[in-house]
Amino acid sequence: MKKIEPLQLFQLEPDRVLLDVRTPAEYVQGHVPGAVNLPLFSDEERAEVGTLYKQVNPEKAFLRGLDIAGAKMSTYVKEAIRLARSRKVAVHCWRGGQRSGSIATLLSFAKFDVQVLAGGYKAYRHYVLEQLSQCKHRFVVLGGKTGSGKTLVLNELKKLGEQVIDLEGLAHHKGSAFGALGELPQPTVEQFENDLCLEVIRLEPQRRTWVENESRNIGKVFVPGGFFEQVKSSPLIHLEIPFEVRNRYLMEEYGAYPKEELVASLFKTTKRMGGNNVKDALEAFEAGDIEKATAVALHYYDKTYTHSTSQGKFSQILNLEFGEIDVPRIAGQLIEQANANNF
């Protein structure tokens, strides 16, 4: 068995499968992107062993663990064969201790090529947080008030060969009270950090990377502090799109959702948006005036965006005006401006 360090997890051969042998609950809380859960213990079994360890003695806990795992050894091997037909695996648990050691030894006897993560998931998490806190990349921030089509523009920039980190895509949320509509459930904060770190590791540091101008929180997840500060001190290119155009864009984006979901999302903003504004928007919804309802919400988000942007310490701010959301044209001009200003 070969010991590997956290950085090497990002460099595994394509046919080597990463096995996370922690419990399903630990895996759901946060895992290495691409890892497959092959738990040595179920959540209940680990709780039982842990209770014996604390309340009786370590020997009793160890023996009970052997009873549980011993009865399932053939199951572990069969599942590992199904997951890794190449018989090449990397294995980790929480600290790189008994759980990963047990599975690694078993799979070695079963003729697997086994690597074990030194320090386990705990070491990996330390590496992730270190990378995100010390992130030094050439970021260019794409700004613009709600409804400016920034996500579409980021996707176009990526098609044109630019490096892009889509924070909203990683967060499964569009950033507003309506941001969860049509999205998968949000990851945990821990998983969001893991996924973001993978994106950062894949970047070519000498090339610029586009990222959207976001608040620290995106729905229920938070952008890590060091990464966030780096972004907020980078150059910002702000898209200035007419209010009416943005309002129409939002109507098209959200208008197909059931009214009940839109109303429920609107109620989430009552404290921040103000009861009177919410009341006006709801009355417009009931009257079938989606344009007015959207406009009420958009006025609120324009104010919050202006305030949030003013809190940044951007190294430079450029404004680009467009009469319509012409995605190819906007992306082309963004690249021209970034090149002209050596961003």
Secondary structure, DSSP 4 states (H G I P E B T S, - for coil): -EEE-GGGGGG--TTPEEEE-S-HHHHHH---TT-EE--SS-HHHHHHHHHHHHHT-HHHHHHHHHHHHHTTHHHHHHHHHHH-TT-EEEEE-SSSSHHHHHHHHHHHHTT-EEEEETTHHHHHHHHHHHHHHT---EEEEEEE-TTS-HHHHHHHHHHTT-EEE-HHHHHTS-SSTTTTTT-PPPPPHHHHHHHHHHHHHHS-TTSEEEEE---SEETTEE--HHHHHHHHTS-EEEEE--HHHHHHHHHHHHTTS-HHHHHHHHHTTHHHH-HHHHHHHHHHHHTT-HHHHHHHHHHHHHHHHHHHHHT---S-EEEEE-SS--HHHHHHHHHHHHHHTT-
